[in-house]
Amino acid sequence: MSKLNWIQAKSEYMTDSTMSYVKLAQKYGVAVSTIADKAGSERWAVEKERTLAKIEQNAIDKTIEKASESIAEVNLRHINTARLLQKEGIVAITQRNVKPIYARDAKDYIVEGINLERKALNMDSKENTTNVNIQNNMMTMVDFMKAMHQRQLQREAFTS
């Protein structure tokens, strides 16, 4: 029988979620009761449970933090895009010599930008939570941009 290093045995028990008193006893060639007595008197099981719970909670907290950062980044990007649409619509109306068909496009940019911004900021939600999933807004915006592009192609074809 090898001499038992209690510090090492405890460390193995604490850091390996699958380690048991039986496995430690087998590894070190001692009776399970020897491990159980020492571990019981020092409350290894309670300490292990607390340690593993802390590790699990830390992992959950980090996952939530990363997800929150990601959602915040997406929301900020959507808000900035919505504001850009508004700005471009306003510029088209106020600074360019727009014809009625172009004015409608400018108005659509502004309205769509406002709608997207309000969704991204969760301004119209009754719950008004900050953790907003607005991925559908991106699809709405992509569809809107495609429609605007189609209008432009139609105008170019019409004027050519």
Helices and strands as residue ranges (DSSP letters): H 6-15, H 21-28, H 32-42, H 44-95, H 100-120, H 135-159
